[in-house]
Amino acid sequence: MSEIKKISFFKRLALIIKSFFKFWIYLFIASVLVVFLMRWINPIFSSIMIQRQIEAFLEGEFKFIKNSWIDYDDVSKYVPLALISAEDQNFPDHYGFDFEQIKKALKENTHRKRIRGASTISQQLSKNLFLWEGKSFIRKGVEAYFTLLIETLWDKKRIIEVYMNIIELGDMTFGVASASENYLKKDASKLSPSQAALIASVLPNPKRFQISRPSGYVRARQNWVLRQMNSLGGIEYLKSL
């Protein structure tokens, strides 16, 4: 290879490397900016909503996502309490990752058929808002990145507010306001402790469990969530957010 060709090759390589790093820097800046702005700007859709809408169209079902927003200050306070009781009781105290629960899950999963997860509300929010479904290491890594961004740039009230408005709670139904209206025929601001616990009880698998026709498992879980809500101290617990 001549000297001129060598120089040309290394110039192209340097340009490729520079472009590669520029791409990731711009992507990092864009992600930080988007998450920062979402501290005040409510998302009008989530990644999971888009996926469900595309799936419906591909299956020939021309129905649309149901999703309406309710502010944290307007929703029944039993709703965030029920969600935290059901999903992440250490929510006020961790920084996106509950390492104690992760250790417990790893230990338990060595001798159980049904894998127990240990995702926090912040992790689930990151996945539902920004990412795709799946269990690859790449997705988990990106999820961890967005979890740290959210925990750094938002406060806990904002995290639970966005979470309760984008979670999947039934067929093409997202957010507690839509679920409450569709399945309980009630405004989300007026939900009772029992109704809030029922909504939270379908979260392990909202495509399988139904708010409108709760199975024996969902009823048992609803009662468990109610006990946890009382054990945490009721809505006084939310003052720690």
JOQUIHU-V9686 format. One record per backbone hydrogen bond with DSSP energy under -1.0 kcal/mol. CO is the residue of the C=O (numbers start at 1). NH is the residue of the N-H. If there is no record, write none. Layout:
CO;NH + CO;NH
This chain:
2;6 + 3;7 + 4;8 + 5;9 + 6;10 + 7;11 + 8;12 + 9;13 + 10;14 + 11;15 + 12;16 + 13;17 + 14;18 + 15;19 + 16;20 + 17;21 + 18;22 + 19;23 + 20;24 + 21;25 + 22;26 + 23;27 + 24;28 + 25;29 + 26;30 + 27;31 + 28;32 + 29;33 + 30;34 + 31;35 + 32;36 + 33;37 + 34;38 + 36;39 + 37;40 + 37;41 + 46;50 + 47;51 + 48;52 + 49;53 + 50;54 + 51;55 + 52;56 + 53;57 + 54;58 + 55;59 + 56;61 + 57;60 + 61;63 + 66;174 + 71;74 + 71;75 + 76;79 + 77;81 + 78;82 + 79;83 + 80;84 + 81;85 + 82;86 + 83;87 + 84;88 + 88;91 + 90;93 + 90;94 + 97;99 + 98;102 + 99;103 + 100;104 + 101;105 + 102;106 + 103;107 + 104;108 + 105;109 + 108;111 + 120;124 + 121;125 + 122;126 + 123;127 + 124;128 + 125;129 + 126;130 + 127;131 + 128;48 + 129;47 + 136;140 + 137;141 + 138;142 + 139;143 + 140;144 + 141;145 + 142;146 + 143;147 + 144;148 + 145;149 + 146;150 + 147;151 + 148;152 + 149;153 + 150;154 + 155;159 + 156;160 + 157;161 + 158;162 + 159;163 + 160;164 + 163;167 + 164;176 + 167;175 + 170;173 + 172;66 + 173;169 + 175;179 + 176;180 + 177;181 + 178;182 + 179;183 + 180;184 + 180;186 + 187;190 + 188;76 + 192;196 + 193;197 + 194;198 + 195;199 + 196;200 + 197;201 + 199;202 + 200;203 + 202;205 + 205;208 + 205;209 + 215;219 + 216;220 + 217;221 + 218;222 + 219;223 + 220;224 + 221;225 + 222;226 + 223;227 + 224;228 + 225;229 + 226;230 + 227;231 + 228;232 + 229;234 + 234;237 + 235;238 + 236;239 + 237;240 + 238;241
